[in-house]
Amino acid sequence: MTETSRTGRFKLRTSALRAYTMLLALVVIWLFFQWATIDQYHPYGLFLGAVNFSKLLQQMAVTGVLAVGMLMVIVCGNIDLSVGAVVGLAGGIAALTQGWGLVPSLAAAIFVGLLIGAVQGALVAYVNIPAFIVTLGGLEAWRGVILRLTKGATIPVELPFFRSLGRELIRPRIGLGLAIVGIAAIVWTNIRRKRARQRHGLTALSVGAIAARIAVPSLVIVAFIFLMNQGGGVPIPVIFLLAVAIAGAFLTANTTFGRYLYAIGGNPDAARLSGINLKRYILVAFCLMGALAGIASILHTARVGSASPDAGTLMELDAIASCVIGGTSLMGGRGTVFGAVLGALILASLDNGMSLLNVENWAQYVVKGGVLVAAVGFDMFGRRKS
Amino acid sequence: MKSITKTFPGVRALDGVNFDLRQGEIHALVALVGENGAGKSTLIKILAGVYPHPEYGGEILIDSLEKRFANVREAEQDGIAVIYQELSLVKELSVAENIFLGREPRRVGVINWETLYSRAQKLLSDLHLEIDPRTPLVNLGIGQQQLVEIAKALSQDARILVLDEPTAALTDAEVEILFGILNRLRSRGVAMIYISHKLDEVFRISDRITVLRDGRTIDTSAARETDESKVIAKMVGREVDQIFPEPHHDRGEVVFEVRNVIVEDPAVPGKLFVDRISFAARKGEVLGIAGLMGSGRTELLMAIFGAHPGRKSAEIYVDGRLVQIKQPADAIRQGIGFVTEDRKRYGLILDQTILRNMTLAGLRKLSGRFVTNEDAEAAAGERAAGDLRIKAASVFTIAGTLSGGNQQKVVLAKWLLTNPRVLFLDEPTRGIDVGAKQEIYAQINQLAEEGLTIILVSSELPEVLGLADRVIVLHEGRITGEFTRNEATPEAVMSCATGRERQAA
């Protein structure tokens, strides 16, 4: 190793590069819709206004939560096609068990999701049935179970607090408080990191670099909270999504579990010979996906205000598309939670923006499909060149 | 074939090889397998048109006419058929469909099944094979599949049949059937090139024997006029390299012992890869395991490490204590490390960083039980990269972009970071350049001096002889000889590796 290599800096990896490209794409999409929604009532455009932006984020919350779970399943080389049906079933369970009270009914939804994840994960990991098959079967079977349980009827949400989970905003003051906690956490981790690097004899980051690492995310948080508070506060589903995304990012990037998931997806043989228990971690990934589908079902049911037998249909594909747009490889081993959430945000922005512009339904589908294929095509092109 | 040369980037694989074949003879090609092979596979691929004309030097003459094959098809049209170790059959199709794949008898584009099956039947009965041509290939054992492949070659009117290690996957009974067929083909005038390193078989079946070594023809002689010892001498040459530093390992007490390791081929029940092997190794000792390809070396290590599905039994003792190793994690916990053969497939995650690869096996020790500590990892990784002199921009370089030697060092670092007491090295220098080899040899000696027990498997004989304090030799899953450093001569080891038991000294 030469001296210059010990600075601790590293080149952008392909996945990170992809995330930055997608961030740029998101900005372009936002600016375009902002420009396109300028009219006499909105001289600066409607799209990024507090009210619409808040609505956009609420719309993406369900897909975003599912995308975080899907990312973990895909990174370890699997796929879950059943999450849409699980959202429907868990939502139905939550609605049916409202008589037990709020907490038991929400717990029931999450537990059902977890249980389904455990069953499917066990079939994949221990019985060696391909995940595609197991979860394709699940997609059909769980939808059937919903029909049996609800007898085909739509069940309204009656508990007022349950409904509020999907629609209410938290008070601006609490939002501000959360922002301060978030910024404090960022400052603290950076200081801790600096000390740790010294202790391990690694070159310290420059003051400028540390300042940037603190300033950039803090500014994003402040801007976000001010925008949301302008519209009355942060929507509760968005708080859920943020919590899930932060937990998911921590799990994948800062734990041995996450490291093993990437190893399993990157080279299962090497992972096995390095002493990793593949079956156990694949099972856990499916369990987490199931539990997150349970959480997503709560948000979805609360927002819609009822549990219908066809709730959640095709949500699995939105979740997969979010991961892929955000740089996840379907072959496993590559992808980030940040990218997956970014992918969900891009999809939601396209949905929302095109609705604002009254783009016809058929054209919306064509555009979304095109963006998915273009994102991957762009990635392939970039990789071949390098 | 005259003065055949072939170079790959940086390597001269074949250097003026001459080889001739007469009608109706079996000409065996024996060679020492080693790094980049001795050149037999390359030679065969040139003959088969895999490497087309201008990519090699020299000329191929058939019936005294020079042939320049542009592709495999052209070679086939001139009657050359190669049966590779890896069979090229479609498992889901029937025997007859496989034989005529791509050349099915047709009438206006529709397959004429009657003709297909009757012609297949005739071919099979010509070979005295009792196989129903309608049987799906999956229902046949590996041995019979191989015979089907021969039938396929003959259906293309092959005049020159090349068999690459045809008996590697066969049981003894199947070997007999194969030899019966080869003898019949010989009397029909088919010329055959028989590649093997099982010398007993070579002497039974072949008319002439050519030895290749380091890409050169060493000798061709009639089988009747030579014997196994002479062939072995030619295979190993006289040059045991001077490149190995004389090791001074302080051998301590026995720290690692295995008894009664039995491994079955999961695909062929009854066929044993490893047949009741026991051995022990001392602290600070380098124990070499020599043996040719297919002798069960890798399977032995995999089984001990808890990573072979065909393991039937294995008693493993660490410090004299019987330990249970059911999966690699158990082995690692007992202080065993395993630098596997084929680093791209089994060793590395190619699109992750050097650091991620280095810390994978010892992650919990290096980093944290659940929450990782990347700075602690980076510190350990940079130290290991420095110690092993891994040449890369930083530990954040993607492993797949490194040279073979540096990749191998990353795998070695991965296992050293688990702090092992026993280290398995399976072909640690395959496919890497001479400089990196030297560094790895030095590292092996140094580790042994520090008290690590090393089990070294290599098909490069000089490597085993140069590094090991003691050598055990495997042949077809059994130990056929054991030598101390001073007793181990290339001829003696090669003799055991080709199947002769060592007489008690």
Interface residues (C-beta under 8 A of the other chain):
Chain A: M1 S5 R6 G8 F10 K11 R13 T14 R193 A196 R197 R199 H200 G201 L202 N254 T255 T256 F257 G258 R259 Y260 Y262 A263 G266 N267 D269 A270 A271 R272 L273 S274 G275 I276 N277 G333 R334
Chain B: F305 A307 Q327 P328 A329 A331 I332 R333 F338 T340 R345 Y346 G347 L348 I349 L350 D351 Q352 T353 R356 L360 A361 L363 R364 S367 G368 R369 F370 V371 T372 N373 E374 D375 A376 A378 A379 E382 A385 G386 I390 A392 A393 S394 V395 F396 I398 K414
